[in-house]
Amino acid sequence: MGIRIVKRKPLPGWAKIVIPIFAILVTLILSAIPILIAGGHLWKSYYYLFYGALGSRFNLLETFVKASPLMMTGLAVAFAFRAKFWNIGAEGQLLAGALTATALGVSLGGIPPPLVLPIVIIGGFLAGGLWASIPALLKTKLKVDDVVSTLLLNYVMIHIMGALLFGPLQQPGSSWPRSSAIIEAANYPILIARSRFHLGIPLALLAVLIIWFVNRKTTFGYQSRAVGVNARAATFGGISTTRVILWTALISGGLAGLAGVGELCAIQRRLIMDISPGYGYSGIVIAMLGNLHPVGVLFSSLFFSVIIVGAQTMSRMTGVPTYIAEVIQGMALMVMLIFLLFTEYKIKKK
């Protein structure tokens, strides 16, 4: 007598939202282990973790600021993965968006100010989308593995950006790899006084709503899902898989590019080599933790932001190292993958 693994019936829509929330709760329970090993008092550590992210007006607004790029890159990866376009290149697409926004933001001083920011946003979106379209074309036309090509293009974009920051985009008179400051009209407006709560945050929330609508209410959303489930069957059904994957790549890369635009136009105001601390790679974990659902991505990006922002206060008040935040993030991914394994597959006797 043997066993075999079979796929379960698709989960209902509500389960795709509930499972990530439950996975977060389990992660917080399991995170007690590394906190105790690090010598922290458990309840005190958790108190300062959440107080540091949510306990004051400033902390709460900073949590939303940190969540904005995470939400964008998480949506980018989730949208691509849904169509089985394995986009591991959100980091490079983010940098492409920031690089293009910089080039526009330092050179558009001669046009009416109200037009500058829309042009910068659209330019950043298109740059990220076109950068993601390269591995999409390689996948559809030459059967090149998209995991490898999207990952390697991250490093290509890093070197392109480095070459430009030591060349045409470098601030005059500076020996550091940084650009001149973008013009005032290209800055994201601050929406709440005495904070860094900027335009990119409602844009990220709007992106969640738009991606949910596209996935659930449009023909393209159905086609994307069909290609992700079975590309051959989708082709037999009259769906152009090449067109679906290319548009998926364009939208996915565009979302990541908007994350770069937000970091440039709202936080740094100039391009630097370290403009992203790895938001594109974090987006992969966030997308998986969110079960590739836009609302799940919303919750998981907020959870990651709480952990990242709150870990600073927890470390100062309890002595627990800030790297615990990375441990918790990795643990969240592992818990979610285990949940997905048991909710999507079951073991049957032969």
Secondary structure, 3 states (H helix, E strand, C coil): CCEEEEECCCCCHHHHHHHHHHHHHHHHHHCHHHHHHCCCCHHHHHHHHHHHHHCCHHHHHHHHHHHHHHHHHHHHHHHHHHCCCCCCCHHHHHHHHHHHHHHHHCCCCCCCHHHHHHHHHHHHHHHHHHHHHHHHHHHHHHCCCHHHHHHHHHHHHHHHHHHHHCCCCECCCCCCCEECCCCHHHCCCECCCCCCCECHHHHHHHHHHHHHHHHHHCHHHHHHHHHHHCHHHHHHCCCCHHHHHHHHHHHHHHHHHHHHHHHHHHHHCCCECCCCCCHHHHHHHHHHHCCCCHHHHHHHHHHHHHHHHHHHHHHHHHCCCCCHHHHHHHHHHHHHHHHHHHHHEEEEEC
